[in-house]
Amino acid sequence: MPLGPLEVILILVVVILLFGVGRIGKIGGELGKSIREFRKGLEGEDEKKAAAPSQPPADSNAGKPAA
């Protein structure tokens, strides 16, 4: 059951009364900042995968004499 415009307005009024206008602004800013950081993290992982050449795993016994 979708929410109508009246229900959305009522919910917003209740939230404003509970938290206050200043706190809602801070929450919105923090939410936006965290979303940006999350996206940067995702882009960083993609860049690392693209920059790293695909090489087979190195043999851990390389350079050691055979027993």
C-alpha positions as CSV (number, residue, x, y, z in Angstrom):
1,M,0.0,0.0,0.0
2,P,1.8,3.2,-1.2
3,L,1.9,6.3,1.0
4,G,-0.1,9.2,-0.1
5,P,1.0,12.9,0.1
6,L,-0.9,13.5,3.3
7,E,0.8,10.6,5.1
8,V,4.3,11.8,3.9
9,I,3.6,15.3,5.1
10,L,2.4,14.0,8.5
11,I,5.6,11.8,8.9
12,L,7.8,14.8,8.0
13,V,6.1,17.0,10.6
14,V,6.5,14.4,13.3
15,V,10.2,14.0,12.4
16,I,10.8,17.7,12.5
17,L,9.0,17.9,15.9
18,L,11.2,15.1,17.3
19,F,14.6,16.1,16.0
20,G,14.3,19.8,15.2
21,V,15.2,21.6,12.0
22,G,18.9,22.0,12.8
23,R,19.5,18.4,13.7
24,I,17.7,17.2,10.5
25,G,20.1,19.4,8.5
26,K,23.1,17.8,10.2
27,I,21.7,14.3,9.6
28,G,21.2,15.1,5.9
29,G,24.7,16.5,5.5
30,E,26.2,13.4,7.3
31,L,24.2,11.1,5.1
32,G,25.4,12.8,1.9
33,K,29.0,12.7,3.1
34,S,28.8,9.0,3.9
35,I,27.3,8.2,0.5
36,R,30.1,10.1,-1.2
37,E,32.7,8.3,0.8
38,F,31.1,5.0,0.0
39,R,31.1,5.8,-3.7
40,K,34.8,6.8,-3.6
41,G,35.6,3.5,-1.9
42,L,33.8,1.6,-4.6
43,E,35.7,3.6,-7.3
44,G,39.0,3.0,-5.5
45,E,38.5,-0.8,-5.6
46,D,37.7,-0.7,-9.3
47,E,40.8,1.4,-10.0
48,K,43.0,-1.1,-8.0
49,K,41.6,-4.0,-9.9
50,A,42.2,-2.3,-13.2
51,A,45.7,-1.1,-12.3
52,A,46.9,-4.5,-11.0
53,P,48.1,-6.7,-13.8
54,S,46.7,-10.2,-13.7
55,Q,49.6,-12.5,-12.8
56,P,49.6,-16.0,-11.6
57,P,50.3,-16.5,-7.9
58,A,54.0,-16.6,-7.1
59,D,55.4,-19.9,-5.9
60,S,56.2,-19.6,-2.2
61,N,59.1,-22.1,-2.5
62,A,60.9,-20.1,-5.3
63,G,64.6,-19.7,-4.6
64,K,64.8,-22.4,-1.9
65,P,66.8,-25.5,-2.5
66,A,64.9,-28.8,-2.9
67,A,65.1,-31.1,0.1
